[in-house]
Amino acid sequence: MCYPSAVIIEPLRAMLIVVDDDDGIRVLLEELLLDRGYDVVTAQNGAEGLDRIRREPRLSLLITDIRMPGIDGWELARRARAMRADLKVLYITGYPGEHHPDDAPPGPLLRKPWRAGEFYQCVEQLLGRDGASGLPG
């Protein structure tokens, strides 16, 4: 008698998008996330970020710089959440006077300079304990 071989299905890893107009910061964030096992897409501005969010249904977290030319991080988050109400947001800024506007989607505001541990903690809290799988922990 033949038995079907066991098929192991691994849970999908969480997919995140990093939007930052600074190439060095964008690449650094991407590398940090890839090192933790996340799937990552990037965009260099808000318009490109919105396009990628429209095209990628697996995204679970938007990580965005605040001050970018054109569509800033606050507006990007507003538009992204209008398309995807379940999308979580992590804001990053290098400006000490930056404050979370009342009409922006909720999410932590990580201020530069930050340490990798602080960044990972924010990401993992937003995704749940089992952030690597994208499943709530």
C-alpha positions in Angstrom: 0.0 0.0 0.0 1.3 3.5 -0.9 1.2 6.3 1.6 1.5 9.9 0.5 4.7 11.5 1.7 4.3 14.0 4.5 4.2 17.5 3.2 5.7 20.1 5.6 4.2 23.5 5.1 6.1 26.2 6.8 4.2 29.3 7.8 4.8 32.3 5.7 7.2 34.8 7.2 5.9 38.3 7.8 6.5 40.6 4.9 7.4 44.2 5.7 7.9 47.3 3.7 10.6 49.9 4.4 10.0 53.4 3.0 12.9 55.9 3.4 14.4 58.4 1.0 17.8 57.9 2.5 19.5 55.0 0.7 21.8 54.2 3.6 19.0 54.0 6.2 16.7 52.1 3.8 19.5 49.5 3.1 20.4 49.2 6.8 16.8 48.6 7.8 16.3 46.0 5.1 19.5 44.2 6.2 18.4 44.2 9.8 15.0 42.7 8.9 16.4 40.1 6.5 18.8 39.0 9.3 15.8 38.3 11.5 14.1 36.3 8.7 11.5 38.7 7.5 10.6 39.1 3.9 11.2 42.8 2.9 10.3 45.1 0.1 11.6 48.7 0.0 10.6 52.0 -1.6 12.5 55.3 -1.8 9.5 57.6 -1.4 5.9 57.7 -0.4 4.5 57.3 -4.0 6.6 54.2 -4.6 5.6 52.9 -1.2 1.9 53.2 -1.9 2.3 51.4 -5.2 4.1 48.5 -3.5 1.4 48.4 -0.8 -1.3 48.2 -3.5 0.5 45.3 -5.2 1.6 43.2 -2.2 -1.2 41.8 -0.2 1.1 39.9 2.2 2.5 43.1 3.8 1.8 43.3 7.5 4.0 46.2 8.6 4.9 49.6 7.1 8.2 51.1 8.4 8.4 54.7 7.2 10.6 57.7 7.7 8.6 60.8 8.5 10.3 63.5 6.5 10.5 62.6 2.8 9.9 64.8 -0.3 6.4 64.5 -1.7 4.3 62.2 0.4 5.7 62.3 4.0 5.5 59.4 6.3 2.3 60.5 8.1 0.4 60.9 4.8 1.8 57.6 3.5 0.5 55.9 6.6 -2.9 57.5 6.3 -3.2 56.4 2.6 -1.8 53.0 3.3 -4.3 52.4 6.1 -7.2 53.6 3.9 -6.3 50.8 1.6 -5.3 48.2 4.2 -6.9 48.8 7.6 -4.9 45.9 9.1 -1.5 47.3 8.2 0.6 48.2 11.2 2.9 51.2 11.1 6.3 52.0 12.7 7.4 55.6 12.2 11.1 56.6 12.2 12.5 60.1 12.5 15.7 61.9 13.1 14.0 65.1 14.1 13.6 65.6 17.9 10.6 67.9 17.6 8.5 65.5 15.6 5.2 64.5 17.2 2.5 62.0 16.2 -0.4 64.0 14.7 -3.8 63.1 16.0 -5.1 62.1 12.6 -2.2 59.8 11.7 -2.6 56.0 12.2 -1.4 54.7 15.5 2.1 53.3 15.8 5.3 53.8 17.7 7.7 56.7 16.8 11.3 55.5 16.9 13.7 58.4 17.2 17.2 58.3 15.7 19.7 57.5 16.8 18.3 54.1 17.9 19.9 50.8 18.6 19.1 47.6 16.7 17.6 46.1 19.8 15.1 49.0 20.1 14.2 48.6 16.4 13.7 44.8 16.7 11.6 45.3 19.9 9.3 47.7 18.1 8.9 45.4 15.1 8.3 42.3 17.2 5.7 44.0 19.4 3.8 45.3 16.4 3.8 41.8 14.7 3.2 39.9 17.9 5.5 37.5 19.7 6.1 35.2 16.8 7.1 38.0 14.3 9.2 35.8 12.2 6.2 33.7 11.0 3.8 36.6 10.8 1.4 34.7 13.1 0.1 36.1 16.4 2.1 34.7 19.3 
